Amino acid sequence: MNLYRLIGFVAVGGICLCSCNLKATQAPGGVTLQNFKLFNTSISGWSENMNPSDSFYIYNNQGLEGLLDGGAEIYINGGSIETLVQDMGGPNSEQVIDYVVQFNDSAQAATVYSEWLTSTTPIDSIPGFSKNVAFGTYALSGNVYAHLGKYMFWMETNGFQNQTLAFQTASQFLGLFENIYNTPQ
């Protein structure tokens, strides 16, 4: 993560703690956006990258615009409500920044996912998931996109030795998110 993004993440996060509206819109089984927060025991070897209060935020659309500096339009124009952002650190200094975007309904999430799928090259498969659900792209770091119901997931993967390890790890995270989504709360 570059220094400017980290500074923006911390600065906007502090502002958004005061301005975010948490909505209790639920998925099947009573799952809300807050259920997707990961804990230090969620995936073996992974933990929150900073003090837990600094590594997890829920942003409204205004806060997301500040965080992504021009990259939030696709989500906001697509009907996003709010976004969970969490910074996770791996056993060998790897990093996964999870963005879980909640939309009004599954059609909106699928549309934004489809926009990413058709505008991103090259695209690669994520182990255990069809490209209708998840795909990745890898240059110096990797980005993984997925959707489940009214949620879209974007993961930035940094510090991995290669694409295979990054996408295998992303598959673990997605499997956990899928279990959270499918488990009644």
KAHU-V449456 format. One record per helix or strand of 2 or more residues. SS is the DSSP state (@ for helix, = for strand). FROM is the first residue (numbers start at 1). LEN is the number of residues. If there is no record, write none. Layout:
ss from len
SS FROM LEN
SS FROM LEN
//
This chain:
ss from len
@ 3 17
@ 28 3
@ 33 4
= 47 2
= 56 5
@ 61 8
@ 73 5
= 80 10
= 95 9
@ 106 14
= 134 5
= 142 7
= 151 8
@ 163 20
//
